Amino acid sequence: MAVKIKKKSRVPGVMITQYVEVLPDGISTPDFTRKPIALTIQEGKMAFFRAIVTGNPTPVVTWMRNNGEIDEERYKFTFDSISGEHQLQMPDVCADQADTYKCYARNEFGKAVVTVTLNVIEVGYKKSKAMKESRTAIRELPEDFKRNLRSTADLESREEKQLEIDEHFWELLLSTDKREYENICAQYGVTDFRWMLKKLNEKKLEREQQQEKVVEKLCNLKPIELKPNGAAEFELEMSLKDPNSKMFLFKDGVMIPFDADAEIKHGLKRVGKKFVFSINGVNPEDAGLYQLEIDGVKIFSTELQIPDVDFLVKIQDVNAEEREDAVFQCVLSRPMKKISWMGKNNPVEQGDKYDVTVSDDMLIHTLVVKDCLLLDKGIYSAVAGLKSCSAWLIVEGNTDPSMVGKKKARKTTCAGGGGDDVLKVAREQQAKLQKKQDELIAKAREKADEEEAAAAAAAAAAAAAAEEPKPVEIPEVDATPKTEPQPKKQANVKPETKPEVVADSKPIVAEEKVKEGKTEKPAPGPAKEKEVVVEEKEFVQEKRQRLRTGPLVPEAVTDPGVYFTAGLSDVTAVIGNDAELLCKLSCEDCDATWYKDGKEITATEDINIIKEGTYRKLVIKNCKEEDAGKYKCEADGRKTEAMLNVEDPPRISLDDLAEFMKPVIIKAGKEASFKLTFVGREPMKIQWYNDGEELMEESNIKIEKSSSHSRLLLTKCQRRTTGEIKIKIKNECGTTEAITKLIVLAKPTPPQSPVDVIESSSSCIEFKWRPPKDSGGCPVTNYIMERQQIGRNSWQKLGKIGPEPKYRDTDVDHGRKYCYHIRAETEQGISDMIETDDIQAGTKAYPGPPSTPIIVSAFKDCINLAWIAPANTEGANILGYNVEKRKNGSNLWGMVNPPDEPIKAKKYAVKDVVEGIEYEFRVSSINMSGVGDPSQPSEFVIARDPKKPPGKVTDLKVTDSTYTTLSLSWTKPVL
């Protein structure tokens, strides 16, 4: 039940209201460590208020003004996360912004409010005009001022009350049908319907103006409602101005993700202009206000309320004859206007086939299946909130052979129904609900009376404090008591000090009581005349104040009796465990009497009453649910009370838990079963998870649930099912979980690429790869290798190389390219293979051609050649040269030197020649990579010995000449 406890802040001027009676540990109500300061500023300047708030949870800060609204165009709200400072800024402040402002800090446990004033100094023409109006204004009489002050105070209190209405109230009204206005107002405690409708119309106009920016048309708004399948949906139809506009879904002001395609927790399904938002697997935590925004504009708000209801009497199986009516009845723990009925997984509504009725107290709900036929056989369910119950309808066919093929007559009897038992349970539940309601009404009245009395006392105290202070005098104590007024002696009395009285004879004690503005006279006694002046304000603050006229004297001591120095505290115990209630008395000898729910209890085997010194204990062994209740300890007329709550959360025995935690190992394609036994108070919600994802009933997933155990059966398990299996059991007393492991064994996946080449030389190829991404639940025992030389079609088996993902191949030819197949092997089988890229054994770097061979000399049996080494050797040493020859007119080149005996020198004598034949020659260089390109061919040369030239001709002369001829003669050479 909500409360409003006024608290005093350490900062003057701050008023704190606490909403709960006792704050939980670590929780605090809002408060101001720095409050806004009143401000007087010239028109046109920048005005701002600063505030710093504290509280846990972090309060929400809002600003309001008494006259007018705070709009975002003229006001700015800022927050500095480093200093924690909230600011209300008013750029270019105007005279109409002068007002009284309020700063609210709210969280769920309370609120704090502080008031601050803004005065704006007008300048120019407006200032002179205002001064003129103030001079010519009609002065109000004091009576008018008091009347206006009273009406203003009432108006302010009403406005403040209206401002405190939850914003969710307006969001629901803006998106709901007019028929629901009354229910929503009753829920939020709004009784001024005229004011509500006026304010709602203003907000509707403002909301429509905002929605016009992003939406062309909005209609068919359907509020959120629970579906029988455990989901909740709300829908609307709208046309967006920009198809790319972003949609946002909020729950209680917090944005939640949703997916347009996947069936996740929050989903969106769009068909044309229709949008359907769904919440799958609804839990109690999903209750709250859901809002849809488009580009920052609020479009639709709806509240999901999950009723806290359970089935006191569940529907039972019904055996009905053909053409007979079948009746299903259930009793709820709290009244509900309507529940959902399902017949063979289809919704059931009122109609010709079904009658759906509700009792006057809305506790008994009935479904009548009329004129049962064989087709009506199946499972029927009742769904109330998150709870459901199911039962079979079995229709017995006509066994009379004479009626075969004929329609049986309609029967007027009914099968099933709870009868008197259902009515009895409903009456008992109605009585409990009525009793609880009466208790709540009594508490509310009692609290209202207390608040009224406190308000009256506060009003009386305020009235007394508002009056002019009067001196209070201590009368002269004589045989005949008499009080005479004395003049005030203000200098003799200081705040928070006791008045002193000078007495010559026996000292006495004077006691004054302030009651209804009157002062009671102290008791008479012999003493001299004394004067004490006490301000009346002190008597208002302390209703009972003892004033001593002298030193203390021995008084008659009254025995207070036995009392409790430490009372009982509420205890919560788990069923089956011991509970202990403890209190402490001021006396050891006093006996205590214990009561439970008003009945005296004595010691038994399960109840121990212990007396240890001043301590009194009540120990209840092996607590049961019936042990819960209110316990009282009474001693010497004093008593103390406390509640014992016996909870029955879900519990799992250690043996069952140890057995459940053992990993389940199966092969792929097989089934896995998990079963766990537990105890706890019903109803219990049971959920199974696989690697954090909740499991639902599917073709390969079967879940059995009961009040004492649950079983999960997974069929045709695949390797991807491997992971953590968790069961979560929850009831109203608590939650427990158990976790085990499922391992599905399968053959490994292929080894992973890329293949990295470690070494590639003329004599060796070494490379490595990555192990399989999934080894199938078993370690890799071997890798199986195959090799193919590029250019050949066959694959050579290299065999198993061990579990290390690396291989070194030394059986290679320099310059050849090779390709490899790699497979992983485990106990469960051999993986598919991966194929490497072509890998070359070393790199071929052939030398360049030597220079063109030069003919040094030629003979008939030998021709001598010479050449120069190549300029480009590719960084390798020249191992030798090959010389080739070719006859003139032939296309064939023939080796001169043997292929395995390269020529070391850069010259060579070719002896394999035939005399008289013309030859040409070329030379090739050799290095580690092989033979390079040949040089250019030499000049042609004939295999023959060289000859000496003849001698000189002498005596050359002309012997005869004609017109056409000349005749010569000479002497031949000697040699």
HUTA-V167010 format. One record per residue. N is the residue number from 1. RES is the residue in one small letter. PSI is psi in radians with two decimals (NA if undefined). Layout:
((N,RES,PSI) (N,RES,PSI))
This chain:
((1,m,2.24) (2,a,2.51) (3,v,2.89) (4,k,1.70) (5,i,2.13) (6,k,2.32) (7,k,2.75) (8,k,2.33) (9,s,2.70) (10,r,-0.33) (11,v,2.11) (12,p,2.47) (13,g,-0.08) (14,v,2.26) (15,m,2.21) (16,i,2.36) (17,t,2.18) (18,q,2.31) (19,y,-0.25) (20,v,2.71) (21,e,-0.77) (22,v,2.21) (23,l,2.35) (24,p,2.86) (25,d,2.36) (26,g,-0.01) (27,i,2.51) (28,s,2.65) (29,t,2.78) (30,p,2.63) (31,d,2.81) (32,f,2.20) (33,t,-0.37) (34,r,2.07) (35,k,2.73) (36,p,2.61) (37,i,2.44) (38,a,2.52) (39,l,2.33) (40,t,2.10) (41,i,2.68) (42,q,2.56) (43,e,2.40) (44,g,-0.20) (45,k,3.11) (46,m,2.06) (47,a,2.47) (48,f,2.61) (49,f,2.46) (50,r,2.55) (51,a,2.50) (52,i,2.23) (53,v,2.75) (54,t,2.92) (55,g,2.67) (56,n,2.03) (57,p,2.86) (58,t,2.18) (59,p,2.76) (60,v,2.24) (61,v,2.25) (62,t,2.70) (63,w,2.49) (64,m,2.80) (65,r,2.70) (66,n,-0.77) (67,n,1.88) (68,g,3.01) (69,e,2.72) (70,i,1.84) (71,d,2.72) (72,e,-0.23) (73,e,-0.61) (74,r,-0.20) (75,y,2.56) (76,k,2.36) (77,f,2.20) (78,t,2.73) (79,f,2.20) (80,d,1.93) (81,s,-0.40) (82,i,-0.88) (83,s,-0.23) (84,g,0.43) (85,e,2.26) (86,h,2.42) (87,q,2.46) (88,l,1.92) (89,q,2.46) (90,m,1.52) (91,p,2.47) (92,d,1.05) (93,v,2.48) (94,c,2.92) (95,a,-0.53) (96,d,-0.10) (97,q,-0.10) (98,a,2.12) (99,d,3.12) (100,t,2.16) (101,y,2.62) (102,k,2.39) (103,c,2.10) (104,y,2.38) (105,a,2.06) (106,r,2.49) (107,n,-3.08) (108,e,-0.17) (109,f,-0.07) (110,g,-3.06) (111,k,2.76) (112,a,2.44) (113,v,2.50) (114,v,2.52) (115,t,2.45) (116,v,2.62) (117,t,2.45) (118,l,2.13) (119,n,2.29) (120,v,2.20) (121,i,2.08) (122,e,2.67) (123,v,2.74) (124,g,-2.54) (125,y,-0.69) (126,k,-0.59) (127,k,-0.82) (128,s,-0.66) (129,k,-0.73) (130,a,-0.69) (131,m,-0.68) (132,k,-0.75) (133,e,-0.62) (134,s,-0.55) (135,r,-0.64) (136,t,0.00) (137,a,2.61) (138,i,2.18) (139,r,2.41) (140,e,2.56) (141,l,2.77) (142,p,-0.63) (143,e,-0.71) (144,d,-0.67) (145,f,-0.75) (146,k,-0.71) (147,r,-0.76) (148,n,-0.66) (149,l,-0.70) (150,r,-0.80) (151,s,-0.63) (152,t,-0.70) (153,a,-0.73) (154,d,-0.71) (155,l,-0.71) (156,e,-0.70) (157,s,-0.67) (158,r,-0.71) (159,e,-0.71) (160,e,-0.68) (161,k,-0.68) (162,q,-0.61) (163,l,-0.40) (164,e,0.03) (165,i,2.39) (166,d,2.40) (167,e,-0.45) (168,h,-0.53) (169,f,-0.83) (170,w,-0.64) (171,e,-0.69) (172,l,-0.72) (173,l,-0.62) (174,l,-0.38) (175,s,0.13) (176,t,2.98) (177,d,2.67) (178,k,-0.47) (179,r,-0.33) (180,e,-0.03) (181,y,-0.77) (182,e,-0.75) (183,n,-0.73) (184,i,-0.72) (185,c,-0.70) (186,a,-0.64) (187,q,-0.66) (188,y,0.09) (189,g,0.53) (190,v,2.17) (191,t,-0.30) (192,d,1.53) (193,f,-0.60) (194,r,-0.79) (195,w,-0.68) (196,m,-0.80) (197,l,-0.66) (198,k,-0.81) (199,k,-0.66) (200,l,-0.69) (201,n,-0.68) (202,e,-0.77) (203,k,-0.61) (204,k,-0.78) (205,l,-0.75) (206,e,-0.72) (207,r,-0.72) (208,e,-0.67) (209,q,-0.67) (210,q,-0.71) (211,q,-0.48) (212,e,-0.35) (213,k,-0.49) (214,v,-0.35) (215,v,2.33) (216,e,-0.71) (217,k,2.42) (218,l,2.16) (219,c,3.04) (220,n,0.92) (221,l,2.09) (222,k,2.12) (223,p,2.88) (224,i,2.50) (225,e,2.62) (226,l,2.43) (227,k,2.70) (228,p,-0.40) (229,n,0.15) (230,g,0.11) (231,a,2.96) (232,a,2.51) (233,e,2.57) (234,f,2.61) (235,e,2.84) (236,l,2.83) (237,e,2.29) (238,m,2.69) (239,s,2.12) (240,l,2.46) (241,k,-0.69) (242,d,1.95) (243,p,-0.34) (244,n,0.16) (245,s,2.56) (246,k,2.34) (247,m,2.49) (248,f,2.44) (249,l,2.24) (250,f,2.53) (251,k,2.01) (252,d,0.70) (253,g,-0.06) (254,v,2.21) (255,m,2.37) (256,i,2.49) (257,p,2.63) (258,f,2.76) (259,d,2.39) (260,a,-0.30) (261,d,-0.91) (262,a,2.63) (263,e,1.32) (264,i,-2.91) (265,k,-0.88) (266,h,2.08) (267,g,2.82) (268,l,2.26) (269,k,2.19) (270,r,2.24) (271,v,1.79) (272,g,-2.10) (273,k,0.04) (274,k,2.25) (275,f,2.20) (276,v,2.01) (277,f,2.32) (278,s,2.62) (279,i,1.93) (280,n,2.52) (281,g,1.04) (282,v,2.31) (283,n,2.91) (284,p,-0.49) (285,e,-0.26) (286,d,-0.13) (287,a,2.47) (288,g,-3.05) (289,l,2.12) (290,y,2.32) (291,q,2.42) (292,l,2.20) (293,e,2.54) (294,i,2.03) (295,d,0.70) (296,g,0.00) (297,v,2.24) (298,k,2.24) (299,i,-0.81) (300,f,2.42) (301,s,2.41) (302,t,2.57) (303,e,2.26) (304,l,2.02) (305,q,2.17) (306,i,1.92) (307,p,2.41) (308,d,1.47) (309,v,2.66) (310,d,2.91) (311,f,2.03) (312,l,-0.66) (313,v,2.09) (314,k,2.80) (315,i,2.57) (316,q,2.77) (317,d,2.50) (318,v,2.25) (319,n,1.95) (320,a,2.58) (321,e,2.76) (322,e,2.43) (323,r,0.23) (324,e,2.70) (325,d,2.49) (326,a,2.39) (327,v,2.22) (328,f,2.28) (329,q,2.52) (330,c,2.76) (331,v,2.28) (332,l,2.83) (333,s,-0.27) (334,r,2.69) (335,p,2.44) (336,m,2.37) (337,k,-0.61) (338,k,2.49) (339,i,2.93) (340,s,2.38) (341,w,2.45) (342,m,2.38) (343,g,1.95) (344,k,0.85) (345,n,0.28) (346,n,2.47) (347,p,2.51) (348,v,2.21) (349,e,2.86) (350,q,2.32) (351,g,-2.80) (352,d,-0.54) (353,k,-0.54) (354,y,2.55) (355,d,2.14) (356,v,2.02) (357,t,2.77) (358,v,2.43) (359,s,2.94) (360,d,-0.64) (361,d,0.03) (362,m,0.47) (363,l,-0.60) (364,i,2.14) (365,h,2.35) (366,t,2.41) (367,l,2.20) (368,v,2.08) (369,v,1.92) (370,k,2.50) (371,d,1.09) (372,c,2.36) (373,l,2.96) (374,l,-0.50) (375,l,-0.33) (376,d,-0.09) (377,k,2.35) (378,g,-2.92) (379,i,2.28) (380,y,2.50) (381,s,2.60) (382,a,2.28) (383,v,2.14) (384,a,1.89) (385,g,-2.17) (386,l,0.00) (387,k,2.65) (388,s,2.77) (389,c,2.63) (390,s,2.75) (391,a,2.76) (392,w,2.51) (393,l,2.00) (394,i,2.10) (395,v,2.10) (396,e,2.16) (397,g,3.01) (398,n,2.12) (399,t,0.02) (400,d,2.07) (401,p,-0.52) (402,s,-0.28) (403,m,0.17) (404,v,2.24) (405,g,-0.06) (406,k,2.63) (407,k,2.21) (408,k,2.63) (409,a,2.57) (410,r,2.30) (411,k,2.66) (412,t,0.02) (413,t,2.84) (414,c,2.51) (415,a,2.48) (416,g,-2.87) (417,g,2.60) (418,g,-0.43) (419,g,-2.48) (420,d,-0.56) (421,d,-0.74) (422,v,-0.76) (423,l,-0.68) (424,k,-0.81) (425,v,-0.71) (426,a,-0.71) (427,r,-0.76) (428,e,-0.75) (429,q,-0.68) (430,q,-0.68) (431,a,-0.72) (432,k,-0.79) (433,l,-0.70) (434,q,-0.69) (435,k,-0.75) (436,k,-0.69) (437,q,-0.74) (438,d,-0.70) (439,e,-0.73) (440,l,-0.70) (441,i,-0.71) (442,a,-0.75) (443,k,-0.71) (444,a,-0.73) (445,r,-0.74) (446,e,-0.75) (447,k,-0.69) (448,a,-0.72) (449,d,-0.72) (450,e,-0.75) (451,e,-0.68) (452,e,-0.73) (453,a,-0.73) (454,a,-0.68) (455,a,-0.70) (456,a,-0.74) (457,a,-0.72) (458,a,-0.67) (459,a,-0.72) (460,a,-0.74) (461,a,-0.70) (462,a,-0.67) (463,a,-0.70) (464,a,-0.67) (465,a,-0.49) (466,a,-0.39) (467,e,2.83) (468,e,2.34) (469,p,2.42) (470,k,2.50) (471,p,2.49) (472,v,2.17) (473,e,2.54) (474,i,2.11) (475,p,2.77) (476,e,2.27) (477,v,2.09) (478,d,-3.13) (479,a,-0.60) (480,t,1.99) (481,p,2.37) (482,k,2.44) (483,t,2.14) (484,e,2.45) (485,p,2.44) (486,q,2.68) (487,p,2.70) (488,k,2.47) (489,k,1.36) (490,q,-0.49) (491,a,-0.31) (492,n,-0.19) (493,v,2.31) (494,k,2.73) (495,p,2.50) (496,e,0.54) (497,t,2.59) (498,k,2.37) (499,p,2.44) (500,e,2.51) (501,v,2.23) (502,v,2.16) (503,a,2.39) (504,d,-0.56) (505,s,-2.60) (506,k,2.32) (507,p,2.56) (508,i,2.92) (509,v,2.22) (510,a,2.34) (511,e,2.25) (512,e,2.51) (513,k,2.34) (514,v,2.01) (515,k,2.03) (516,e,0.65) (517,g,0.05) (518,k,2.69) (519,t,2.15) (520,e,2.53) (521,k,2.50) (522,p,2.86) (523,a,2.52) (524,p,2.76) (525,g,2.76) (526,p,2.14) (527,a,2.87) (528,k,3.01) (529,e,2.34) (530,k,2.69) (531,e,2.23) (532,v,2.29) (533,v,2.13) (534,v,2.29) (535,e,2.53) (536,e,-0.40) (537,k,-0.63) (538,e,-0.59) (539,f,-0.47) (540,v,-0.73) (541,q,-0.60) (542,e,1.78) (543,k,-0.45) (544,r,1.98) (545,q,2.26) (546,r,2.19) (547,l,2.11) (548,r,2.35) (549,t,0.07) (550,g,-2.99) (551,p,2.72) (552,l,2.57) (553,v,2.68) (554,p,2.29) (555,e,2.87) (556,a,2.14) (557,v,2.17) (558,t,2.21) (559,d,2.06) (560,p,-0.21) (561,g,-2.97) (562,v,2.40) (563,y,2.90) (564,f,2.16) (565,t,-0.32) (566,a,2.10) (567,g,3.11) (568,l,2.64) (569,s,2.62) (570,d,2.44) (571,v,2.39) (572,t,2.15) (573,a,2.61) (574,v,2.42) (575,i,2.36) (576,g,-0.29) (577,n,2.94) (578,d,2.60) (579,a,2.47) (580,e,2.22) (581,l,2.25) (582,l,2.38) (583,c,2.96) (584,k,2.33) (585,l,2.90) (586,s,-0.15) (587,c,2.46) (588,e,-0.49) (589,d,-0.25) (590,c,2.42) (591,d,2.62) (592,a,2.58) (593,t,2.37) (594,w,2.52) (595,y,2.59) (596,k,2.06) (597,d,0.69) (598,g,-0.12) (599,k,2.36) (600,e,2.47) (601,i,2.61) (602,t,2.96) (603,a,2.35) (604,t,-2.95) (605,e,-0.56) (606,d,-0.14) (607,i,2.13) (608,n,2.24) (609,i,2.02) (610,i,2.43) (611,k,1.94) (612,e,1.69) (613,g,-2.15) (614,t,-0.06) (615,y,2.48) (616,r,2.17) (617,k,2.53) (618,l,1.98) (619,v,2.14) (620,i,2.02) (621,k,2.55) (622,n,1.11) (623,c,2.45) (624,k,2.93) (625,e,-0.60) (626,e,-0.18) (627,d,-0.22) (628,a,2.53) (629,g,-2.97) (630,k,2.16) (631,y,2.49) (632,k,2.41) (633,c,2.21) (634,e,2.34) (635,a,2.13) (636,d,0.73) (637,g,-0.20) (638,r,2.64) (639,k,2.74) (640,t,2.52) (641,e,2.74) (642,a,2.79) (643,m,2.42) (644,l,2.02) (645,n,2.14) (646,v,1.98) (647,e,2.63) (648,d,1.22) (649,p,2.86) (650,p,2.35) (651,r,2.56) (652,i,2.31) (653,s,2.65) (654,l,-0.63) (655,d,-0.78) (656,d,-0.65) (657,l,-0.73) (658,a,-0.69) (659,e,-0.67) (660,f,-0.56) (661,m,-0.17) (662,k,2.31) (663,p,2.51) (664,v,2.09) (665,i,2.14) (666,i,2.93) (667,k,2.71) (668,a,2.43) (669,g,-0.21) (670,k,3.12) (671,e,2.63) (672,a,2.40) (673,s,2.39) (674,f,2.27) (675,k,2.40) (676,l,2.33) (677,t,2.47) (678,f,2.96) (679,v,2.73) (680,g,2.95) (681,r,2.37) (682,e,2.71) (683,p,2.65) (684,m,2.46) (685,k,2.15) (686,i,2.23) (687,q,2.43) (688,w,2.50) (689,y,2.56) (690,n,1.90) (691,d,0.78) (692,g,-0.16) (693,e,2.20) (694,e,2.42) (695,l,2.34) (696,m,2.83) (697,e,2.15) (698,e,-3.06) (699,s,-0.59) (700,n,0.17) (701,i,2.08) (702,k,2.28) (703,i,2.16) (704,e,2.33) (705,k,2.44) (706,s,-3.13) (707,s,-0.23) (708,s,-0.28) (709,h,2.90) (710,s,2.55) (711,r,2.34) (712,l,2.20) (713,l,2.09) (714,l,2.09) (715,t,2.70) (716,k,0.93) (717,c,2.42) (718,q,2.93) (719,r,-0.61) (720,r,-0.25) (721,t,-0.27) (722,t,2.36) (723,g,-2.85) (724,e,2.25) (725,i,2.16) (726,k,2.43) (727,i,2.33) (728,k,2.13) (729,i,2.22) (730,k,2.39) (731,n,-3.00) (732,e,-0.30) (733,c,-0.32) (734,g,-3.02) (735,t,2.48) (736,t,2.69) (737,e,2.68) (738,a,2.44) (739,i,2.40) (740,t,-3.07) (741,k,2.37) (742,l,2.16) (743,i,2.02) (744,v,2.04) (745,l,2.43) (746,a,2.95) (747,k,2.67) (748,p,2.79) (749,t,2.85) (750,p,2.68) (751,p,2.72) (752,q,2.44) (753,s,2.95) (754,p,2.80) (755,v,2.10) (756,d,2.21) (757,v,2.07) (758,i,-0.76) (759,e,2.43) (760,s,1.77) (761,s,-3.12) (762,s,-0.31) (763,s,-0.05) (764,c,2.52) (765,i,2.15) (766,e,2.34) (767,f,2.89) (768,k,2.87) (769,w,3.09) (770,r,2.50) (771,p,2.94) (772,p,2.54) (773,k,-0.63) (774,d,2.03) (775,s,0.05) (776,g,0.28) (777,g,-0.06) (778,c,2.64) (779,p,2.67) (780,v,2.19) (781,t,-0.54) (782,n,2.73) (783,y,2.35) (784,i,2.24) (785,m,2.57) (786,e,2.62) (787,r,2.54) (788,q,2.29) (789,q,2.27) (790,i,2.28) (791,g,-0.25) (792,r,2.74) (793,n,-0.34) (794,s,2.67) (795,w,2.37) (796,q,2.19) (797,k,2.16) (798,l,-0.26) (799,g,-2.90) (800,k,2.36) (801,i,0.02) (802,g,-3.14) (803,p,-0.07) (804,e,2.26) (805,p,1.11) (806,k,2.56) (807,y,2.47) (808,r,2.06) (809,d,2.02) (810,t,-0.14) (811,d,1.23) (812,v,2.75) (813,d,2.40) (814,h,2.26) (815,g,-0.22) (816,r,2.66) (817,k,2.49) (818,y,2.66) (819,c,2.50) (820,y,2.56) (821,h,2.35) (822,i,2.29) (823,r,2.57) (824,a,2.48) (825,e,2.30) (826,t,-3.06) (827,e,-0.40) (828,q,-0.09) (829,g,-2.97) (830,i,2.38) (831,s,3.00) (832,d,2.80) (833,m,2.76) (834,i,2.63) (835,e,2.30) (836,t,2.89) (837,d,2.94) (838,d,2.30) (839,i,2.21) (840,q,2.43) (841,a,1.65) (842,g,3.03) (843,t,2.25) (844,k,2.02) (845,a,1.54) (846,y,2.56) (847,p,2.85) (848,g,3.04) (849,p,2.51) (850,p,-3.14) (851,s,2.93) (852,t,2.28) (853,p,2.52) (854,i,2.37) (855,i,1.86) (856,v,-0.83) (857,s,2.74) (858,a,2.36) (859,f,3.04) (860,k,-0.35) (861,d,0.11) (862,c,2.42) (863,i,2.18) (864,n,2.25) (865,l,2.76) (866,a,2.62) (867,w,3.02) (868,i,2.45) (869,a,2.69) (870,p,2.59) (871,a,-0.55) (872,n,1.91) (873,t,0.01) (874,e,0.52) (875,g,0.16) (876,a,2.70) (877,n,2.52) (878,i,2.09) (879,l,-0.36) (880,g,-2.97) (881,y,2.65) (882,n,2.39) (883,v,2.32) (884,e,2.63) (885,k,2.76) (886,r,2.33) (887,k,2.65) (888,n,2.22) (889,g,-0.09) (890,s,2.70) (891,n,-0.06) (892,l,2.30) (893,w,2.39) (894,g,2.49) (895,m,2.40) (896,v,-0.86) (897,n,2.73) (898,p,2.54) (899,p,-0.57) (900,d,0.10) (901,e,1.36) (902,p,2.68) (903,i,2.17) (904,k,-0.73) (905,a,2.97) (906,k,0.57) (907,k,2.78) (908,y,2.53) (909,a,1.97) (910,v,1.98) (911,k,-0.23) (912,d,1.18) (913,v,2.80) (914,v,2.33) (915,e,2.37) (916,g,-0.15) (917,i,2.46) (918,e,2.28) (919,y,2.76) (920,e,2.68) (921,f,2.69) (922,r,2.77) (923,v,2.45) (924,s,2.48) (925,s,2.67) (926,i,2.30) (927,n,-2.85) (928,m,-0.52) (929,s,-0.42) (930,g,-2.78) (931,v,2.29) (932,g,-2.99) (933,d,2.56) (934,p,2.80) (935,s,3.12) (936,q,2.55) (937,p,2.61) (938,s,3.13) (939,e,2.70) (940,f,2.50) (941,v,2.48) (942,i,2.41) (943,a,1.69) (944,r,2.80) (945,d,2.68) (946,p,2.59) (947,k,2.64) (948,k,2.53) (949,p,2.69) (950,p,2.98) (951,g,-3.02) (952,k,2.41) (953,v,2.45) (954,t,2.90) (955,d,0.91) (956,l,2.14) (957,k,2.84) (958,v,2.24) (959,t,-0.44) (960,d,2.71) (961,s,2.54) (962,t,-3.06) (963,y,-0.40) (964,t,-0.16) (965,t,2.74) (966,l,2.50) (967,s,2.25) (968,l,2.82) (969,s,2.61) (970,w,3.05) (971,t,2.26) (972,k,2.70) (973,p,2.84) (974,v,-0.80) (975,l,NA))
